[in-house]
């Protein structure tokens, strides 16, 4: 996991249609409690990307290694149910991954 080749930019995908690791998509309410949703559109460019910024080894368990991954993203999302309305979304997120140890 902690390879310099994993740091970098990856595509944004349509929600639920991932093909590879570090691809990103979102489906979220436009405001709290709303039935209107923002759904990511597929893309990969200077303005549409998921960027893995940092991967750190956290600890090891008997069969697993644990890593903290930090990312930032920028994407275009359709506003559903009116798919003709588009919004730019950007932000950051962190998550932990457990992988089998070799």
Buried (B, 14 or more C-beta within 10 A) or exposed (E): EEEEEBEEBBBBBBBEEEEEEBBBBBEEEBEEEEEEBBBBBBBBEEEBBBBBEEBEEEEEEEEEBBBBBBBBBBBBBBBBEEEEEEEEBEEEEEEEBEEEEE
